[in-house]
Amino acid sequence: MAAKLSKKELTQPDAFQSTIEVIQDYISENQKRFYSIVTAIVLAAVIALGIYSYWGNYQSSAREMYAKAQNNNTPENTMNNVKIFQELIDKYPHSWSARMAHYHLGNIYYNSGDFDKAIADYKKFVSSRISEDSGIKFLALSSIGYCYEAKKDFKSALEYFEKAQKSKNIGFESVAFSNIARIYEQMNDKKNALENYKKALEKTTEPSKAIFIKYKISSLS
């Protein structure tokens, strides 16, 4: 059974109705300001929706170009892929696909022996917004080191191999230390070469590689 309302409660204005009346009075007294606020909110929503839609199409178009090059990744299509990756970078420079295009261009130029162009694209990839924990960053930094090593610039090669070793390199720890050791060996720094070969040996899980590293340690000891 519902409780009876007191005479005082019956004569008091309803709280919800009172709130509505206050809002209506405010709108009546401030129509221009109210409609300006509503217009601004609607306009902001339209702009946000437009940006979201544009960015979605932007990334989607970039991915289509990236997939086109990846699906035709054969030696015969190398030069055509260079054009596609470069066009992708020019048209969609802020996309994830464009960042990856720099990495792939670096690989193409490295394999063709054009180390200066390879270094330039690898560096653009590394400087882009990629996660510090991304394993591919280790590969890109190491690739820059390989380029400098091929150019006999051992000081620069060591710099990038050390950067690679300090980045996220799960699964590549032995490779990282081996690269550093090899450069020290080529610089005739046997002490540091030996130290890093020993670290590489601790991290390796491949029997054949362990045999090679043990040989290096023996020859430097």
BASEVEX-485403 format. One record per residue: residue number from 1; residue in three letters; z, y, x of N, C-alpha, C in turn. Coordinates in nm, 4 decimals. Last residue first. Example, Ala and Ser with C-alpha at 12.3 -4.5 7.8 and 13.67 -1.06 7.14 Angstrom:
<rs>
R,2,ser,0.7080,-0.2250,1.2850,0.7140,-0.1060,1.3670,0.7870,0.0030,1.2900 $
R,1,ala,0.7800,-0.5690,1.3190,0.7800,-0.4500,1.2300,0.7800,-0.3300,1.3200 $
</rs>
This chain:
<rs>
R,221,ser,-2.7183,-1.5722,9.2012,-2.5817,-1.5876,9.2507,-2.5817,-1.5963,9.4034 $
R,220,leu,-2.9767,-1.5759,9.1177,-2.9179,-1.4445,9.1486,-2.7792,-1.4552,9.2108 $
R,219,ser,-3.0318,-1.8402,9.0651,-3.1143,-1.7717,9.1653,-3.0566,-1.6370,9.2064 $
R,218,ser,-2.8450,-1.8950,8.8629,-2.8375,-1.9652,8.9917,-2.9134,-1.8916,9.1003 $
R,217,ile,-2.9424,-1.7346,8.6582,-2.8074,-1.7107,8.7101,-2.7929,-1.7748,8.8475 $
R,216,lys,-3.1893,-1.8586,8.6148,-3.1840,-1.7183,8.6581,-3.0475,-1.6889,8.7221 $
R,215,tyr,-3.1044,-2.1105,8.5287,-3.1886,-2.1010,8.6498,-3.1806,-1.9583,8.7061 $
R,214,lys,-2.9805,-2.0363,8.2950,-2.9000,-2.0964,8.4018,-2.9749,-2.0907,8.5352 $
R,213,ile,-3.2050,-1.9550,8.1502,-3.1041,-1.8551,8.1867,-3.0152,-1.9081,8.2998 $
R,212,phe,-3.3364,-2.2044,8.1169,-3.4019,-2.0938,8.1888,-3.2995,-1.9916,8.2372 $
R,211,ile,-3.1469,-2.3445,7.9661,-3.1888,-2.3957,8.0970,-3.2515,-2.2847,8.1812 $
R,210,ala,-3.1409,-2.1885,7.7358,-3.0194,-2.2008,7.8167,-3.0532,-2.2495,7.9570 $
R,209,lys,-3.3915,-2.2375,7.6326,-3.3617,-2.1033,7.6816,-3.2375,-2.1054,7.7701 $
R,208,ser,-3.3610,-2.5036,7.5595,-3.4642,-2.4679,7.6580,-3.4380,-2.3299,7.7176 $
R,207,pro,-3.1477,-2.4878,7.3656,-3.1347,-2.5630,7.4912,-3.2350,-2.5213,7.5987 $
R,206,glu,-3.0307,-2.2081,7.2010,-3.1518,-2.2854,7.2274,-3.1418,-2.3550,7.3629 $
R,205,thr,-2.8333,-2.0365,7.1669,-2.8133,-2.1658,7.0999,-2.9341,-2.2568,7.1231 $
R,204,thr,-2.6699,-1.7796,7.3590,-2.7872,-1.8599,7.3226,-2.7486,-1.9929,7.2584 $
R,203,lys,-2.4426,-1.6459,7.4405,-2.4898,-1.6234,7.3037,-2.6044,-1.7157,7.2618 $
R,202,glu,-2.3995,-1.7091,7.7040,-2.2901,-1.7296,7.6089,-2.3384,-1.7243,7.4640 $
R,201,leu,-2.6374,-1.6169,7.8170,-2.6104,-1.7605,7.8136,-2.5007,-1.7937,7.7130 $
R,200,ala,-2.6005,-1.3430,7.8008,-2.7086,-1.4036,7.7233,-2.6856,-1.5539,7.7081 $
R,199,lys,-2.3975,-1.3117,7.9847,-2.3711,-1.2790,7.8444,-2.4760,-1.3432,7.7542 $
R,198,lys,-2.5402,-1.3823,8.2133,-2.4235,-1.4623,8.1746,-2.3872,-1.4372,8.0275 $
R,197,tyr,-2.7251,-1.1778,8.2220,-2.7738,-1.3143,8.2016,-2.6586,-1.4054,8.1573 $
R,196,asn,-2.5531,-0.9654,8.2778,-2.6162,-0.9729,8.1449,-2.6797,-1.1094,8.1178 $
R,195,glu,-2.4723,-1.0230,8.5409,-2.3724,-1.0025,8.4356,-2.4337,-1.0201,8.2974 $
R,194,leu,-2.7178,-1.0261,8.6772,-2.6373,-1.1478,8.6676,-2.5370,-1.1381,8.5531 $
R,193,ala,-2.7887,-0.7551,8.6540,-2.8768,-0.8590,8.6006,-2.7979,-0.9877,8.5776 $
R,192,asn,-2.5851,-0.6295,8.7923,-2.5951,-0.6088,8.6472,-2.6871,-0.7113,8.5820 $
R,191,lys,-2.6452,-0.7388,9.0530,-2.5124,-0.7458,8.9927,-2.5187,-0.7343,8.8407 $
R,190,lys,-2.9108,-0.6744,9.1159,-2.8731,-0.8137,9.0918,-2.7385,-0.8268,9.0217 $
R,189,asp,-3.1315,-0.4671,9.0733,-2.9874,-0.4535,9.0526,-2.9348,-0.5922,9.0147 $
R,188,asn,-3.4074,-0.4467,9.0872,-3.3343,-0.4988,9.2043,-3.1833,-0.4745,9.1966 $
R,187,met,-3.5379,-0.3980,8.8620,-3.4918,-0.2782,8.9323,-3.4103,-0.3153,9.0565 $
R,186,gln,-3.5697,-0.6487,8.7641,-3.6900,-0.5809,8.8136,-3.6561,-0.4518,8.8876 $
R,185,glu,-3.3062,-0.6898,8.6831,-3.3626,-0.7747,8.7884,-3.4857,-0.7081,8.8498 $
R,184,tyr,-3.2858,-0.5100,8.4752,-3.2029,-0.4897,8.5945,-3.2575,-0.5706,8.7116 $
R,183,ile,-3.4662,-0.6404,8.3022,-3.4980,-0.5074,8.3547,-3.4156,-0.4777,8.4796 $
R,182,arg,-3.3290,-0.8780,8.2477,-3.4614,-0.8832,8.3104,-3.4994,-0.7475,8.3718 $
R,181,ala,-3.0981,-0.7874,8.1167,-3.0870,-0.8551,8.2470,-3.2203,-0.8530,8.3206 $
R,180,ile,-3.2099,-0.6893,7.8787,-3.1396,-0.5980,7.9700,-3.1324,-0.6587,8.1099 $
R,179,asn,-3.3103,-0.9289,7.7722,-3.3993,-0.8153,7.7984,-3.3371,-0.7191,7.8986 $
R,178,ser,-3.0745,-1.0777,7.7441,-3.1793,-1.1250,7.8354,-3.2757,-1.0121,7.8715 $
R,177,phe,-2.9399,-0.9357,7.5459,-2.8839,-0.9387,7.6816,-2.9874,-0.9858,7.7843 $
R,176,ala,-3.1217,-0.9843,7.3285,-3.0830,-0.8486,7.3693,-3.0318,-0.8461,7.5126 $
R,175,val,-3.1276,-1.2617,7.3071,-3.2506,-1.1893,7.3405,-3.2166,-1.0509,7.3942 $
R,174,ser,-2.8668,-1.3086,7.2231,-2.9115,-1.3617,7.3525,-3.0372,-1.2900,7.4006 $
R,173,glu,-2.8695,-1.1813,6.9683,-2.7777,-1.1378,7.0744,-2.8254,-1.1831,7.2119 $
R,172,phe,-3.0031,-1.2283,6.7375,-3.0835,-1.1836,6.8512,-2.9969,-1.1450,6.9719 $
R,171,gly,-2.8258,-1.2906,6.5446,-2.9325,-1.3858,6.5677,-3.0182,-1.3520,6.6882 $
R,170,ile,-2.7673,-0.9565,6.4804,-2.7243,-1.0946,6.4509,-2.8432,-1.1893,6.4627 $
R,169,asn,-2.7712,-0.6869,6.5578,-2.8656,-0.7817,6.6176,-2.8234,-0.9270,6.5971 $
R,168,lys,-2.7449,-0.3526,6.5090,-2.7181,-0.4793,6.4411,-2.8191,-0.5827,6.4883 $
R,167,ser,-2.7335,-0.2079,6.8444,-2.7619,-0.2053,6.7010,-2.7282,-0.3412,6.6402 $
R,166,lys,-2.7000,-0.2527,7.1089,-2.5877,-0.1899,7.0390,-2.6104,-0.1816,6.8884 $
R,165,gln,-2.9452,-0.3514,7.1844,-2.8281,-0.4388,7.1961,-2.7088,-0.3840,7.1186 $
R,164,ala,-3.1024,-0.1231,7.1528,-3.1244,-0.2398,7.0664,-3.0025,-0.3307,7.0671 $
R,163,lys,-3.0061,0.0317,7.3602,-2.9915,0.0799,7.2222,-3.0076,-0.0366,7.1241 $
R,162,glu,-3.0931,-0.1286,7.5714,-2.9486,-0.1093,7.5505,-2.9205,-0.0563,7.4097 $
R,161,phe,-3.3643,-0.1013,7.5448,-3.3071,-0.2350,7.5313,-3.1561,-0.2260,7.5082 $
R,160,tyr,-3.3899,0.1712,7.5948,-3.4144,0.1213,7.4597,-3.3652,-0.0216,7.4387 $
R,159,glu,-3.3136,0.1876,7.8689,-3.2504,0.2737,7.7677,-3.2676,0.2152,7.6277 $
R,158,leu,-3.4945,0.0150,7.9914,-3.3519,-0.0186,7.9889,-3.2796,0.0611,7.8810 $
R,157,ala,-3.7281,0.1658,7.9619,-3.7184,0.0331,7.8997,-3.5718,-0.0071,7.8861 $
R,156,ser,-3.6731,0.3850,8.1213,-3.6861,0.4046,7.9764,-3.6735,0.2714,7.9019 $
R,155,lys,-3.6675,0.2484,8.3690,-3.5538,0.3296,8.3266,-3.5564,0.3498,8.1745 $
R,154,phe,-3.9191,0.1321,8.3965,-3.8024,0.0473,8.3747,-3.6794,0.1245,8.3275 $
R,153,asp,-4.2144,0.1556,8.3371,-4.1120,0.2602,8.3272,-3.9809,0.1891,8.2940 $
R,152,lys,-4.4252,-0.0156,8.3269,-4.3464,-0.0131,8.4512,-4.2463,0.1024,8.4547 $
R,151,lys,-4.5406,-0.0557,8.0891,-4.5857,0.0632,8.1618,-4.5142,0.0796,8.2967 $
R,150,ala,-4.3958,-0.2693,7.9994,-4.5369,-0.2921,8.0317,-4.5947,-0.1756,8.1108 $
R,149,glu,-4.1597,-0.1310,7.9466,-4.1612,-0.2330,8.0518,-4.3052,-0.2608,8.0961 $
R,148,tyr,-4.2361,0.0210,7.7297,-4.2033,0.0895,7.8553,-4.2032,-0.0090,7.9726 $
R,147,cys,-4.2739,-0.1930,7.5464,-4.3837,-0.1013,7.5806,-4.3576,-0.0319,7.7140 $
R,146,tyr,-4.0197,-0.3040,7.5320,-4.1296,-0.3854,7.5844,-4.2473,-0.2975,7.6265 $
R,145,gly,-3.8821,-0.0863,7.4111,-3.8462,-0.1311,7.5449,-3.9569,-0.2131,7.6093 $
R,144,ile,-4.0032,-0.0927,7.1629,-4.0210,0.0269,7.2469,-3.9886,-0.0084,7.3920 $
R,143,ser,-3.9043,-0.3384,7.0812,-4.0481,-0.3233,7.1015,-4.0796,-0.1995,7.1854 $
R,142,ser,-3.6355,-0.2808,7.0468,-3.6748,-0.3748,7.1525,-3.8230,-0.3598,7.1848 $
R,141,leu,-3.6575,-0.1144,6.8240,-3.6024,-0.0616,6.9490,-3.6411,-0.1508,7.0669 $
R,140,ala,-3.7618,-0.3025,6.6399,-3.8380,-0.1828,6.6748,-3.7895,-0.1227,6.8070 $
R,139,leu,-3.5568,-0.4940,6.6256,-3.6898,-0.5340,6.6697,-3.7725,-0.4131,6.7135 $
R,138,phe,-3.3469,-0.3373,6.5247,-3.3332,-0.4027,6.6553,-3.4706,-0.4381,6.7108 $
R,137,lys,-3.4534,-0.2800,6.2775,-3.4332,-0.1698,6.3711,-3.4165,-0.2246,6.5127 $
R,136,ile,-3.4443,-0.5174,6.1472,-3.5754,-0.4722,6.1921,-3.5642,-0.3530,6.2869 $
R,135,gly,-3.1833,-0.5447,6.0644,-3.2280,-0.6226,6.1793,-3.3600,-0.5750,6.2347 $
R,134,ser,-2.9870,-0.2712,5.9730,-3.1129,-0.3406,5.9502,-3.1596,-0.4127,6.0760 $
R,133,asp,-2.7710,-0.1154,5.9985,-2.7461,-0.2592,5.9961,-2.8741,-0.3405,5.9773 $
R,132,glu,-2.8635,0.1344,5.9697,-2.8188,0.0975,6.1040,-2.7951,-0.0525,6.1126 $
R,131,ser,-3.1509,0.1585,5.7605,-3.0100,0.1242,5.7787,-2.9794,0.0884,5.9236 $
R,130,ile,-3.3695,0.4354,5.7997,-3.3478,0.2915,5.7887,-3.2019,0.2625,5.8204 $
R,129,arg,-3.5360,0.6927,5.7767,-3.4090,0.6565,5.7132,-3.3982,0.5054,5.6920 $
R,128,ser,-3.6842,0.7194,6.1085,-3.6844,0.7303,5.9629,-3.5533,0.6786,5.9068 $
R,127,ser,-3.6781,0.6613,6.3738,-3.6186,0.7891,6.3336,-3.6171,0.8086,6.1824 $
R,126,val,-3.8168,0.4215,6.3842,-3.6739,0.4216,6.4169,-3.6056,0.5490,6.3684 $
R,125,phe,-4.0777,0.5142,6.3237,-4.0100,0.4183,6.2359,-3.8590,0.4232,6.2584 $
R,124,lys,-4.1265,0.6758,6.5401,-4.1271,0.7356,6.4058,-4.0564,0.6437,6.3070 $
R,123,lys,-4.1211,0.4828,6.7412,-4.0182,0.5877,6.7394,-4.0115,0.6566,6.6032 $
R,122,tyr,-4.3495,0.3350,6.6793,-4.2177,0.2694,6.6755,-4.1065,0.3745,6.6662 $
R,121,asp,-4.5443,0.5321,6.7252,-4.5203,0.4825,6.5891,-4.3871,0.4102,6.5774 $
R,120,ala,-4.5167,0.5779,7.0051,-4.5096,0.6894,6.9100,-4.4776,0.6401,6.7696 $
R,119,ile,-4.5588,0.3215,7.1139,-4.4288,0.3883,7.1299,-4.4120,0.4980,7.0262 $
R,118,ala,-4.8299,0.2895,7.0485,-4.7288,0.1973,6.9945,-4.5911,0.2616,7.0003 $
R,117,lys,-4.9488,0.4852,7.2015,-4.9559,0.4960,7.0546,-4.8514,0.4068,6.9898 $
R,116,asp,-4.8835,0.3761,7.4539,-4.8393,0.5115,7.4177,-4.8418,0.5318,7.2659 $
R,115,phe,-5.0071,0.1230,7.4620,-4.8609,0.1339,7.4585,-4.8107,0.2724,7.4177 $
R,114,asp,-5.2376,-0.0546,7.3708,-5.2264,0.0924,7.3656,-5.0781,0.1273,7.3511 $
R,113,gly,-5.2688,-0.3271,7.3519,-5.2440,-0.2708,7.4841,-5.2361,-0.1193,7.4879 $
R,112,ser,-5.2800,-0.4478,7.1132,-5.4093,-0.4066,7.1685,-5.3944,-0.3407,7.3057 $
R,111,asn,-5.0147,-0.4863,7.0553,-5.0978,-0.6051,7.0777,-5.2342,-0.5711,7.1373 $
R,110,tyr,-4.9438,-0.2177,7.0111,-4.8845,-0.2940,7.1226,-4.9725,-0.4138,7.1568 $
R,109,tyr,-5.0872,-0.1543,6.7815,-5.1191,-0.0848,6.9066,-5.0622,-0.1586,7.0278 $
R,108,ile,-4.9593,-0.3276,6.5996,-5.1043,-0.3358,6.6227,-5.1411,-0.2729,6.7566 $
R,107,asn,-4.6929,-0.2392,6.6091,-4.7273,-0.3771,6.6475,-4.8752,-0.3909,6.6817 $
R,106,gly,-4.7252,0.0212,6.5110,-4.6704,-0.0008,6.6446,-4.7059,-0.1400,6.6952 $
R,105,leu,-4.8084,-0.0364,6.2546,-4.9023,0.0290,6.3461,-4.8564,0.0121,6.4904 $
R,104,his,-4.5690,-0.1398,6.1558,-4.6858,-0.2280,6.1697,-4.7916,-0.1668,6.2610 $
R,103,tyr,-4.4100,0.0923,6.1603,-4.3695,-0.0275,6.2355,-4.4893,-0.1185,6.2602 $
R,102,his,-4.5491,0.2590,5.9874,-4.5314,0.2994,6.1277,-4.4949,0.1787,6.2141 $
R,101,ala,-4.5163,0.1183,5.7509,-4.6511,0.1300,5.8078,-4.6438,0.1712,5.9543 $
R,100,met,-4.2528,0.1589,5.6863,-4.2913,0.0278,5.7367,-4.4301,0.0304,5.8001 $
R,99,arg,-4.2819,0.4218,5.5936,-4.1950,0.3940,5.7091,-4.2303,0.2595,5.7706 $
R,98,ala,-4.4471,0.3794,5.3756,-4.4971,0.4591,5.4884,-4.4128,0.4356,5.6128 $
R,97,ser,-4.2767,0.2361,5.2074,-4.3967,0.1714,5.2594,-4.4537,0.2464,5.3788 $
R,96,trp,-4.0916,0.4252,5.1282,-4.0466,0.3145,5.2129,-4.1667,0.2486,5.2787 $
R,95,ser,-4.2319,0.7613,5.1420,-4.2095,0.6304,5.0807,-4.1568,0.5298,5.1823 $
R,94,his,-4.3115,1.0023,5.2371,-4.1684,0.9857,5.2094,-4.1353,0.8497,5.1476 $
R,93,pro,-4.5920,1.0053,5.2635,-4.5068,1.0091,5.3845,-4.3590,0.9815,5.3609 $
R,92,tyr,-4.8413,0.9204,5.1283,-4.7057,0.8954,5.0769,-4.6043,0.8941,5.1922 $
R,91,lys,-5.0722,1.0002,5.2689,-5.0612,1.0249,5.1249,-4.9177,1.0154,5.0733 $
R,90,asp,-5.0269,0.9307,5.5387,-5.0716,1.0665,5.5037,-5.0480,1.0989,5.3567 $
R,89,ile,-4.9546,0.6614,5.5211,-4.8610,0.7574,5.5802,-4.8963,0.8999,5.5403 $
R,88,leu,-5.1937,0.5585,5.4117,-5.0664,0.5430,5.3408,-4.9647,0.6457,5.3905 $
R,87,glu,-5.3691,0.6079,5.6192,-5.3891,0.6755,5.4899,-5.2612,0.6709,5.4077 $
R,86,gln,-5.2628,0.4315,5.8061,-5.2627,0.5753,5.8353,-5.2817,0.6569,5.7081 $
R,85,phe,-5.3024,0.1856,5.6789,-5.1665,0.2288,5.7113,-5.1608,0.3789,5.7375 $
R,84,ile,-5.5860,0.1885,5.6672,-5.5057,0.1829,5.5447,-5.3643,0.2322,5.5700 $
R,83,lys,-5.6565,0.1955,5.9383,-5.6985,0.3043,5.8493,-5.6130,0.3079,5.7229 $
R,82,val,-5.5475,-0.0477,6.0196,-5.5019,0.0774,6.0835,-5.5356,0.1954,5.9934 $
R,81,asn,-5.7026,-0.2217,5.8707,-5.5607,-0.2063,5.8366,-5.5013,-0.0811,5.8996 $
R,80,asn,-5.9410,-0.2016,6.0084,-5.9369,-0.1563,5.8694,-5.7934,-0.1340,5.8255 $
R,79,met,-5.8640,-0.3177,6.2493,-5.9017,-0.1751,6.2476,-5.9004,-0.1188,6.1059 $
R,78,thr,-5.8049,-0.5872,6.1574,-5.7080,-0.5017,6.2261,-5.7420,-0.3538,6.2157 $
R,77,asn,-5.9503,-0.7877,6.0452,-5.9240,-0.6695,5.9617,-5.8320,-0.5683,6.0292 $
R,76,glu,-5.9572,-0.9905,6.2293,-6.0843,-0.9284,6.1910,-6.0631,-0.7980,6.1133 $
R,75,pro,-5.6904,-1.0763,6.2403,-5.7491,-1.0048,6.3549,-5.8779,-0.9311,6.3193 $
R,74,thr,-5.5368,-0.9995,5.9209,-5.6037,-1.0919,6.0119,-5.6637,-1.0123,6.1273 $
R,73,asn,-5.4051,-0.9224,5.6555,-5.3538,-0.9085,5.7917,-5.4104,-1.0178,5.8834 $
R,72,asn,-5.4391,-0.8652,5.3916,-5.5580,-0.8826,5.4749,-5.5223,-0.8697,5.6222 $
R,71,asn,-5.1965,-0.8170,5.2813,-5.2707,-0.9326,5.2305,-5.3973,-0.9615,5.3099 $
R,70,gln,-5.1229,-0.5783,5.4045,-5.0500,-0.7008,5.4361,-5.1266,-0.8259,5.3928 $
R,69,ala,-5.2927,-0.3935,5.2832,-5.3037,-0.4182,5.4271,-5.2378,-0.5494,5.4643 $
R,68,lys,-5.2032,-0.4151,5.0183,-5.3454,-0.4336,5.0493,-5.3646,-0.4655,5.1970 $
R,67,ala,-4.9383,-0.3430,5.0345,-4.9711,-0.4820,5.0036,-5.1164,-0.5126,5.0378 $
R,66,tyr,-4.9720,-0.0670,5.0782,-4.9037,-0.1500,5.1786,-4.9397,-0.2974,5.1592 $
R,65,met,-5.0867,0.0115,4.8390,-5.1621,0.0275,4.9631,-5.1041,-0.0609,5.0734 $
R,64,glu,-4.8724,-0.0497,4.6672,-5.0029,-0.1126,4.6463,-5.0878,-0.1039,4.7725 $
R,63,arg,-4.6696,0.1200,4.7557,-4.6538,-0.0255,4.7718,-4.7871,-0.0992,4.7554 $
R,62,ala,-4.7729,0.3656,4.6740,-4.7552,0.3389,4.8169,-4.7436,0.1893,4.8426 $
R,61,ser,-4.7568,0.3361,4.3980,-4.8885,0.3537,4.4606,-4.8821,0.3238,4.6098 $
R,60,ser,-4.4756,0.3209,4.3720,-4.5599,0.2116,4.3281,-4.6983,0.2180,4.3932 $
R,59,gln,-4.3880,0.5715,4.4591,-4.3489,0.4515,4.5338,-4.4383,0.3333,4.4984 $
R,58,tyr,-4.5130,0.7297,4.2572,-4.5336,0.7571,4.4003,-4.5041,0.6321,4.4832 $
R,57,asn,-4.4035,0.6366,4.0212,-4.5473,0.6189,4.0447,-4.5813,0.6360,4.1919 $
R,56,gly,-4.1362,0.7185,4.0669,-4.1678,0.5777,4.0432,-4.3147,0.5484,4.0697 $
R,55,trp,-4.1668,0.9932,4.0874,-4.1200,0.9183,4.2038,-4.1490,0.7691,4.1886 $
R,54,tyr,-4.2501,1.0559,3.8239,-4.3383,1.0848,3.9385,-4.2985,1.0010,4.0594 $
R,53,ser,-4.0232,0.9769,3.6775,-4.1516,0.9136,3.6513,-4.2466,0.9325,3.7699 $
R,52,tyr,-3.8321,1.1526,3.7854,-3.8111,1.0072,3.7909,-3.9433,0.9329,3.7740 $
R,51,ile,-3.9439,1.3985,3.7165,-3.9251,1.3642,3.8578,-3.9102,1.2132,3.8743 $
R,50,gly,-3.9316,1.3793,3.4361,-4.0599,1.3962,3.5038,-4.0528,1.3568,3.6497 $
R,49,leu,-3.6589,1.3644,3.3927,-3.7429,1.2521,3.3510,-3.8780,1.2566,3.4210 $
R,48,ala,-3.5873,1.6185,3.4883,-3.5325,1.4975,3.5524,-3.6170,1.3757,3.5187 $
R,47,ile,-3.7244,1.7796,3.3041,-3.7580,1.7865,3.4475,-3.7104,1.6608,3.5195 $
R,46,val,-3.5911,1.7090,3.0678,-3.7362,1.6873,3.0791,-3.7787,1.6858,3.2254 $
R,45,ala,-3.3317,1.7948,3.1282,-3.3561,1.6534,3.0995,-3.5044,1.6193,3.1149 $
R,44,ala,-3.3731,2.0697,3.1541,-3.3240,1.9925,3.2691,-3.3511,1.8439,3.2511 $
R,43,leu,-3.4480,2.1298,2.8894,-3.5424,2.1513,2.9995,-3.5030,2.0709,3.1228 $
R,42,val,-3.2089,2.0742,2.7555,-3.3306,1.9983,2.7222,-3.4314,2.0087,2.8357 $
R,41,ile,-3.0424,2.2662,2.8755,-3.0091,2.1235,2.8849,-3.1333,2.0383,2.8591 $
R,40,ala,-3.1706,2.5048,2.8023,-3.1542,2.4718,2.9445,-3.1262,2.3232,2.9638 $
R,39,thr,-3.1448,2.4949,2.5238,-3.2786,2.4958,2.5854,-3.2708,2.4540,2.7320 $
R,38,val,-2.8664,2.5126,2.5003,-2.9361,2.3938,2.4509,-3.0738,2.3816,2.5161 $
R,37,ile,-2.8281,2.7704,2.6071,-2.7646,2.6542,2.6708,-2.8372,2.5259,2.6314 $
R,36,ser,-2.9708,2.9224,2.4229,-3.0102,2.9274,2.5644,-2.9549,2.8062,2.6383 $
R,35,tyr,-2.8289,2.8796,2.1914,-2.9645,2.8262,2.2007,-3.0173,2.8294,2.3442 $
R,34,phe,-2.5886,3.0138,2.2660,-2.5883,2.8722,2.2310,-2.7277,2.8120,2.2470 $
R,33,arg,-2.6690,3.2806,2.3018,-2.6143,3.2048,2.4147,-2.6210,3.0553,2.3882 $
R,32,lys,-2.7538,3.3366,2.0393,-2.8446,3.3525,2.1526,-2.7975,3.2703,2.2718 $
R,31,gln,-2.5188,3.2928,1.8799,-2.6425,3.2160,1.8620,-2.7328,3.2211,1.9843 $
R,30,asn,-2.2427,3.3441,1.8520,-2.3055,3.3396,1.9852,-2.4368,3.2613,1.9805 $
R,29,glu,-2.1560,3.3328,1.5929,-2.1259,3.4553,1.6677,-2.1987,3.4611,1.8023 $
R,28,ser,-2.2378,3.0790,1.5182,-2.2830,3.1954,1.4410,-2.2659,3.3240,1.5207 $
R,27,ile,-2.0963,2.9236,1.6982,-2.2425,2.9249,1.7044,-2.2979,3.0473,1.6325 $
R,26,tyr,-1.8349,2.9736,1.6111,-1.8729,3.0101,1.7488,-2.0255,3.0221,1.7600 $
R,25,asp,-1.8420,2.8701,1.3537,-1.8148,3.0130,1.3706,-1.8603,3.0601,1.5086 $
R,24,gln,-1.8820,2.6020,1.4171,-1.9826,2.6746,1.3395,-1.9659,2.8254,1.3550 $
R,23,ile,-1.6432,2.5464,1.5496,-1.7703,2.5334,1.6223,-1.8797,2.6128,1.5514 $
R,22,val,-1.4621,2.5851,1.3385,-1.4496,2.6670,1.4605,-1.5809,2.6659,1.5377 $
R,21,glu,-1.5461,2.3878,1.1627,-1.5569,2.5281,1.1214,-1.5484,2.6204,1.2430 $
R,20,ile,-1.4815,2.1600,1.3079,-1.6214,2.1860,1.2734,-1.6407,2.3337,1.2387 $
R,19,thr,-1.2040,2.1840,1.3090,-1.2774,2.1879,1.4357,-1.4239,2.2214,1.4120 $
R,18,ser,-1.1463,2.1532,1.0380,-1.1125,2.2794,1.1051,-1.1908,2.2946,1.2349 $
R,17,gln,-1.2197,1.8930,0.9959,-1.2932,1.9982,0.9269,-1.2684,2.1333,0.9935 $
R,16,phe,-1.0286,1.7667,1.1533,-1.1699,1.7521,1.1881,-1.2516,1.8654,1.1274 $
R,15,ala,-0.7910,1.8392,1.0166,-0.8105,1.8758,1.1579,-0.9576,1.8695,1.1964 $
R,14,asp,-0.7764,1.9903,0.6966,-0.8098,1.8713,0.7734,-0.8451,1.9112,0.9169 $
R,13,pro,-0.5105,2.2219,0.6197,-0.6530,2.1944,0.6412,-0.6709,2.0682,0.7254 $
R,12,gln,-0.2408,2.1381,0.3953,-0.2861,2.1741,0.5301,-0.4344,2.1417,0.5449 $
R,11,thr,-0.1798,2.0328,0.1482,-0.2208,2.1733,0.1501,-0.2689,2.2174,0.2869 $
R,10,leu,-0.0993,1.7787,0.2081,-0.2140,1.7972,0.1203,-0.2686,1.9399,0.1263 $
R,9,glu,0.1255,1.8181,0.3623,0.0090,1.7581,0.4258,-0.1161,1.7794,0.3438 $
R,8,lys,0.2960,1.9198,0.1687,0.2618,2.0052,0.2833,0.1344,1.9551,0.3497 $
R,7,lys,0.3294,1.7058,0.0002,0.2648,1.8247,-0.0536,0.2179,1.9146,0.0582 $
R,6,ser,0.2454,1.3997,0.1767,0.3391,1.5010,0.1281,0.2605,1.6205,0.0749 $
R,5,leu,0.0850,1.1043,0.0744,0.0811,1.2272,0.1526,0.1787,1.3270,0.0913 $
R,4,lys,0.2100,0.7698,0.0765,0.1771,0.8913,0.0021,0.1803,1.0117,0.0955 $
R,3,ala,0.0528,0.4925,0.2336,0.1640,0.5870,0.2266,0.1196,0.7122,0.1537 $
R,2,ala,-0.0920,0.2170,0.0609,-0.1062,0.3358,0.1457,0.0120,0.4286,0.1263 $
R,1,met,0.0000,-0.1199,0.0862,0.0000,0.0000,0.0000,0.0000,0.1233,0.0887 $
</rs>
